[in-house]
Structures are given as structure tokens and as C-alpha cells.
Amino acid sequence: MRSWRVAGILCLIGTEALLYGYSYPFFSLALEKRELASWLIGFNASLAGVGILFVGPFLPATIERLGIGRLVAVLFAVPFLSFGAILLVPHVAVWFVARFVMGTCFSALWTTTEIWLNGELDDRRRGRIIAASGTLYAICQFLGPLALGATGVTGSWPLIAAMIPLAVGALLSAVLSTRSASVVETEHDAAPEGISQWRLAIGLGGPILLVAFMSGIGETAMQSLLPLYGLAHGLSDAAASRLVATFALGEAVLVVALGWLADRHGRRIVLVGATLIAAVATALLPFVMGEGIALQPVLFMAGGTIAGVYTLGIVLIGQDFRGQRLAIVSTGFGMAYSAGSVIGATPIGYLIDLFGAEALPVSVAAGFLALMVFLARPARQPSRRDV
């Protein structure tokens, strides 16, 4: 493991998260200042999340052709140009095209930097560093809206302020890519694309993709519907919002402990245990909503383990796969998470309309319990014939 390269990749992950946290409120508030309808602002936000579903099937082959460092540099450079396009041509149509382009790049950056980091790590410290990268991502994403508060949302300055870290990210990626080849780039198996890649990803890491899909559903549903759950239990708007804050705090903090445990006691058993705790903690919510002392630790544990299940899935991918298989399964993992995020809150929201607020914790807990039972089965070892 090259410590200097790992540190550089972590800097890229932090930069990516900062921009992700900055861009979401920036676009919503800036478009509101332009007096767009709320549904158009929501549509603009949705454009940022769907891009990975289009470009994901082609990422492994692109990594093979360009090299992962050069690809990451391009993925920083293109949003730089997108913000520049808004600056030069401030037509509303440009805002929508630029949002889709940069949202696609940010989603691809999320996947490719995870692949790059995983390929550079040794198994001895993989869990701790992957978990620390998740905490770093959460902290930097939190700092994004604070940076926006300093720049404001009108005029050219917020656009220029976003372009500066993008330029730094592109330059740092280019520098890292000129050094010795990454583990991800050392194997030269032909990389399938499109549907073939999806089939191969499922064949190699089907259970891990299910982990990503369920994590996407759980995180999105809890973060988006927890305030409504709190209101249904008689909380004020502020108190209901604090439920999400406690949940997010668990996501930022507890994943580090799970990564440490995974390195010491085995990744698969810790993954199964975290999935069980996520199910139990979520199922306990109806019983602790009226108990102020018990509610906060239960929410903290639910947030930390739901996020931790995702992180441990990334760790297992790095442990079990190398070369093109690492790129293929990691890309499938990111796409499965995005798919879960896109569809997660809608069916659970419908169940809430049918059966009441308790459908939220019951649905999420049932999903994670089923995932735990599935993961507890003996794992299939991939063979060389799979690639």
C-alpha cells in the first residue's frame, strides 16, 4: 500500500464530497431565485442522481482504456467546464444540461474513487481506511452547504468558487495518474459493456449488489421520511428534523468502528452482524419514539449500521476482487445503490399512506432482516471461468 497515493485519493474523495454537498443546495436556491416552478427545481435535482445508471455500464471499459487516474481527472474537468458554461451562457436550459452532466460526473467519481482507493489498499488496513473515507465523505459533504452560505447563490462568485476545487481535483488526479500504475490497472482482461457487464457483475458479486440495493433503499427512505415519521408522532418541525441529524451522525461516526471490527474479526461476520443490528434498531423505533433517552442511541445505531452495511460491502469487494473484476463489481455496486436510492422512498411512502407511519420502520427493518438471512448463507466463491 502506497501511503502517499492513498492520501491523495482521500483528498479527491473529500473534494468530490464537498462539491456534492455544495451543488445540491446551490442549484435549488439559485433556480428558486430565477422563479422557476417547484416541480422544475425538483426535476433539476433528479437529473443529478440518474446519470450513473446510464454511464455505469461503460465505466470498467473506460477505466481500462484511459487508466483510472486519467478518467478521474476527466470527471473533475467536465463539471469545471459545466460550471463555466453556466457562467458564460446563463440560460435556464444550460442549467439543466449542466446539472445532468455534472451529476453524472459526480456519481461516476463516487464509484471510480472507491475503485481506485480499494485497489491501492492491502487487506490489513482495508476496513479502517474504507470506513474512514466514508466518514471523510460525510464531513466534507456537511461542509458543502456551509461553503455555500459564505459564497451566496447569486452572481458569478458561487460558480467560480465551485470551479476552484474542481480544477484542483483534476490537477491532483493527473499528477497521481503519472506515477506507478495502480492495482486496478495492472490486469488487462477484456472489459464487457452494457448488459454483459451487468450479467457478469451479478454473477461475480450478486449478494454484494443486493447489499448495495438495500442500503440505497434504507438510507434514502430513512433520511427522506424520518421527518414525516416524527411529525406523525407529535414532534415539532425542528424536533422531527433533528431525527435525521441523529441518524446522519451515526452514519458519520459508527462506520469507523465497524471498519476496525471488520479488520480484526472478519468482514463477512461483521457485515452480517451490522445488518442484524440495523434491522433491530429500526424495528425498535416505534417503541422508543416517546422515550427521549432511548430514542437518540437507537437512531444513532440505525444510521451507523445502515451506512456501515454499504461500507462493509465496499471492503469485501476490495478483499475478493482485483483488476477488471474489481472495476466491474464496484460499478455494479454503485449502480445498485443508486437504483435503490431512486426507488427507495416511493413504495415505502405509499405503504405509509395505506397503513400509517409505522410502515417506515417496519418496512426497512423487514428488508434488512431478509438481507441478513440471505448473507448468512454460505458464500459462493467466484471462479476464474467467471471472467
N, C-alpha and C positions, 0 to 999 in steps of 0.2 A: 504494500500500500504506500503510495507517494503522498506524504502529508501535505506538501505544498500544493499538489494538484487537487486534493480533496478540499483544502481550504478555499482554493479558487472556485471550485464548483459550488461550495456552500455560499460563497459571495454571490454567485449567479442566481442561486435559488432565492436568497434574500432579496436581491434586486427584482427578480420576477414577482415575488410576493408583494413587495412594496408597490409595484406598478399595478398589480391586480387589485389591491385594496384601494388604490388611488383612482383607477379608471371607473370603477362601478359607480361611486357617488358622483364623480365628476360628470359623466355623461348624463346621469339622471337630472342633476341640478342644472347643468348648462342647457340641456334641452328644455327643461321647465322654464328657464329664463327666456327661451325663444318661443314660449307659449304654445308648445306642442300639446296635443291631447294626451291624457294619461296612458291610453292604450298604445299610442305610438311610442311613448317613452318605455313602456313595458316591452313592446316588441323589439326596440333597440337593445334592451338589456338581454332579451332572449337570444339575440344574434351572437352574443359573446360566448354562449355556452354550447352551441351546437356544432361549431366548426370541427372539433376533434373527431366527430362521427364521420365527417367527410374525408379528412386528411389522414386519420389514424391508420387506415389500411395500407397507406403508402409510406409510412414513416420508416419501417425497417429497411426497405429497399433504398430509400433516400439516405439513410444513415450509412448504408454500405457504399453508396456511390460517392457521397460528399465527405464522409467522415463525420462523426458526431460533433466534434468541436466546430467545424465549419458550418454545419447545419444550425447549431445553437446560435452562432454569430449571425446567420441569416435571419433567424427567428427573432432576434433583437433588432436587427436593422430594419426589417419590414415595418414593424409598428412605429419605429422612428420616422420612416417616410410617411406613414399613415397620419401621424400627428402633424407632420409638416404639410400634408395635403389639406388638412382642415385649416391650418394656419393660413395657407395661401389661397384656398378656394372655400370660403366658409358657407357654402350652400348646404342646405339640410340633407340633400341626397348624399353628399360626400360624408357627412357624419355617419350615415347608416352603412355605407360601403366600408368606410374606415373601421367602424365598430366590428363588423363581421371579420374583416381581415385581421385586425389586431387581436380580437377574441380568439380566432383560430390559432394565431401565433402563440398567444399566452397559454392556451390549452396544450399545444404541441410542446412548448417549453417545459411545462409541468411534467410531461411524460419523458421528454428527452433528457432533461437534467436528472431525473430519477434513474434513468437507464445509465447515464454517464457516471453518476455517483456510485451506483450499485456495482458497476463494472470495475471501479477503482478500489473497492474495499476488500479486505480479507475477512474471512469468516469470524476471526477472533473478536473483532470490534464492530461487525456489521450492524447488529441490532441497536447498539448505543448510538452510533453515528446516524443511521437512518432515522431513529426516533428523535435525535437532536435536530436533524434537518426539518422534521415536522414541526417541532417547537419554534425553530427559527422562522419557518414559513408563517406560522400563526402570529408571531410577534411583529414581523415585518408587514404582514397584511393589516394588522391593527394600526401600524404607524401610517399606512397609506392615507386614510381619511384625515388624520391629524396634519399631514403634509398639505392636503387639500385645503384645510382650514387656514393655513398660512398663505397659500397662493391665491385663494379665491377661485371662482368659477367663470369669471367674465374676463374678456380681453385676451391678449396673447400670452401673458405670463404663465398661466396654468399649463398651456400647451408646451411652451419652452421648458418649463420645469419638468414635465414628463419626458421630454426628449433627452435631457441630460443623462439620467441613469440608463436609458436605452442605449445611448452612444457608448457609455462606459461598459455596459454588458456586452455589446458587440465587440469592442476592442479587447476586453478580457477574454472572451471566448476565442477570438482569433489568436491571441497570444498562447493560450493553453493548447490550442489545436496544433501549434507549430512544434510542440515538444514531442517527446516519445509517444508512440501510439498507445491509445487506450486499450484496455482489455476488450472492450466492445468491438474494436476494430481489427482484432487480430485473427478472427475467423472469417473465412470467405465463402461460406456456404451461400448458394443462391437464395435470395430472399423473395418469397412469394408475395403477391399483392392481392388486394381486394378480398373476394370471398375465400380464395385459397388460403390467405393468411389467417382469416377468422377461423377456418376449419382447423388449421394447424395449431393456432393458439388454444382453441378449445381442447384439441387432442392432447397437447402438452400440459396445459395447466387449467383444465376445466374447473376443479374445485376452487382454485385461487381466483378465477374470474368470478365465480359465484360470491366469494368474499367481497370483491370489489363492488359487485352489483348491489349486494345487501348493504354494504357500507354507504353507498350513494343514496339508497332509499332511506336508511336510518338517519344519516346526518341531515339530509335535506328536509325530511319530514319533521324531525325534531326542531331544527332551527327555524323553520318557517311556521310551524303550527303550535309550538310551545306557548307563544303569547296568547293565542286563542284559547288554549287549554287553561292558562292561568285566569283569563277573564271569565271562563265558564265556571271556575271555582271561586269567583267573587273577588279576585285581586284587582287592584288598580292598574291603569295602563303602565305606570312606572314599575310596579312590582312584577307585572307579567313580563315586561321587557328584561328585568333582572334574571328571570329564569333562563333566558338564552345566554346571558352573560356568564352565569354559573356553569352552564353546560359547556360553553366555549372555553372557560378557564380549565375545566377538566381535560378538554382536547389539547390545550397547550402544555399542560404540566404532566399529566399522568402517562403520556406516551413515552416519556424518557424512562420512567421506572419500568414500564413494560419492555422497552428495548433492552435494558440492563438485565431484567429477569430472563429474557429470551436468550441472551448470550451465555448466561450461566446455567440455565436449566433446560434448554431445548426450545427451539422456536415453535414447533408444532404443538407441543403440550401447552405452552403459554398462549398460543392462538386459540386453542380450544377453551382454555380457562377464561380468557378475556371475552370470548363470545358468550360463554355461560354467564359471566358477571354482567355483561351488557343486557342480556335477557332478563336477569333477576332484578337489576337496578331499575330498568324501565318498567317492569311489571309492578314494582313497589310504589311507583308514583301515585296511584290513586289512594294509597294508604297513608302517605306522608304529606299530602298537599296541605292538610290542616295543621301540620306539625312543623313549626319554623325551624327547630333544631335539627330534625331529621331530614328535612327536605333538601337542604343545601348539600350535604355529603352524598345523598342519593343521586342528585342531579350531576354532581361533580364526577361520581363514579360512572354514571351512564355516558356522559360526554367523553370522558377519558377512554373508556373501553370501546365505545363505538368508533372513535377515531383510531384507537390503538389496533383494532382489528384490521383496518386498512393498512396501517404502518407495518404490522407484522406480516401482512401479505406481501408487501414490497420486500421485506427482509428475506422471506422464503424464496421469492423469485431470484434474488441475488445469490442465495445459497445453492439453489438447484439448477440454475441455467447459466450458460456462458454464450458469448458471441451472438450470432443471429437469433438463437433461441431466446436469449435474454431480451433482445430488442423486440421480438415478436410477442412474447408473453407479456412484457411490460406494457407494450402498446395496447394489447388486448385488455389488460388490467385497467389502464386509464380509460379506454372506451367503455368498458363495462361499468366503471364507476360513474362516468358521465351519463350513460344511459339510465342508471339508477337514479341519478340526481334529476334528470329531466322528467322522469315519470313518477318519481317517488311520492311527492306530496299530493298529487291529484287523486289517486284511488283512496288514499287514507283520508283525505279531506271529504271525499264522497261518503266513506264509511262513518265519519263524524256526523255528517248531515243525516244519515239514516239512523244511527244508534247512539249518538251523543258523544261528548268529549272523550270519554274513556276509550273510545276506539283507537285513539292515538297511541297510548302506551301499550294497549293490548295487541295491536297490530304489529308494532315494532318489536315487542318482546317475543311474540309468536314467530316472527321472521328470524330473529337471532337464535331462538331456541332450535328451530328447524335447521339452521345453518350449523349450530354446534353439533347436533346429532349427525349431520352429514359429514362434518370434518372429523368426527371421532372414528369414522370408519377407516380401515387400513388404507394408506395412501398408495396410489399406483405410481410406480417408478417409470419415468419416460425412457424409452429405448432409443438407440441410435437410428432405428428404422423410422422414427417419427419425423426425422428431418432430412 
